[in-house]
Amino acid sequence: MKKILLFFAFSLFLSFSNIYSQQIEDIFLDRPDQTESPDILYKNFFQFETGVNYEKNNSDPDIKFTNYSIPEMLIRYGLYKNAELRLAVNYAREEISSDNFSDKNSGLKPLVLGIKFKLLDEKKFIPKTAILLNLDVPGIENEVYKIKHISPELKILLRNEVTDKIDLGYNIGISWDNEEKTNTKSYTVSLGVNPFNKFSFFIESYGYFTKSVSPDFRIDYGIAYTFIKNLQADISSGLGLTKISPDYFIDFGFSFRLPK
């Protein structure tokens, strides 16, 4: 037993030695924009990215749709230098109303398990590149959001630094819905500006393409503030540009990284 305890203590010491031997920069997130970053979380670090989202859709004049995420959370873990594990949790509430009826649903949506791999560092015109695989996994979701099959999503994540204060991030993705037997292609383009040490801004365009459904185009914009190296808050808003898109949406988030 003593040998086991000594081995565990030694392993823990090596783990934390590895953490503090890394050159740690300010917290970097995959929110509040839709563009996922190719950056990988530091090995043995945990990061919690949480947000509350409100979305309104009045595209049908007779029916009003209101959606909430209260909250949505992404948990990230630095597995090793070039890979991280991810778990996304979303508790949702949906309201539908018209002159004749109203309905409300709420509950936990399917968990999303993911892994991100870095492929390339940025070099001249070659962007920093990573690949992200997500899986919607059935199991503990609320009955109203129940799924029977695992549904995968694959994204290529890219970024170019325009200057030391401006960067351009962009994603290309495809997701498969094994419940509806359809797939959806997506793109994002996000321009980020970091004029000051604590504040950063972004403006973004993104869209979704599903067969037999009109394209869904949106824009959003937001601001983030880094309180300390491992703590950041953000707020963002956006608009739908097509008939099937939401009218507008607002998101507020709070994220932190462990250990300090």
C-alpha positions, 0 to 999 in steps of 0.5 A: 500500500505504501508503494502504491501511495508513493507511486500515486504521489510521484505521478501527481508531482510529475503531472503538476511539474509538467503543468508549471513547466509550460509557458502559460498564456491568457485563457483562449476559448472556443466561444462566444463565436461559432468558429472553433479555434485550432488551439489546443488546451495545455496538457493536464489543464481543465477549462470550463466555458459556460453560457446562457443563450436566448433566441427568438424566431418570428419568421412565421407571423402566426407562431412565435418560437423562443429558445433558451440554453440555460446553461450550455457548457463546454468542458475541455481537458488537455490530453497531450500537446496536440490533442484535447478531449471535450464534453458539451452539455446543454440544458434547453428550454423551448416555447411555442405560442400562437393565438390558439395554443402554446407549448413548452419543453425543457430538459437536457439535450444529448451529450456531445463528446469530442476530440480535437487534434492539431495538424499544422502550425501557421507558416506564412500563408499556411493557416494553423490547422486542427480537426475536431470530431464530435459525437452526439451520444444517446443516454441521459437526455430528456425524453423530448430530446431523445435520440437512438443513434450516435450522430457524428460531426467533423470540422476542419479548423483554420486560423491566420494571424493578419497582424499581432492584433488581428486574426482570421478564423474559419471552419468547414464542417459536416454533421450527420443526423442519424435520426433524420438520415440527413447531413448538414454542411456548415461554414464559419468566418470570424474576424477577431481584433485584440486592440487592448490587453484585456478586451477582444472583439469579433464579427462573424458570418456563418451558415448551414446547408441541408438538402431540401431545406433553404440555407440558413445564414447568420451574422454575430458579433461580440466582446470578451474581457479577460479579468485575470489570466484564467478568467474571462467573460463575454457577451455577443448577439446576432441576426438571422439573414434568411427566412428559416434563421432566428430573428435575433439571439443574445448570449452571455458567457463566463469561462475559467481554466484550472489550475491557476 
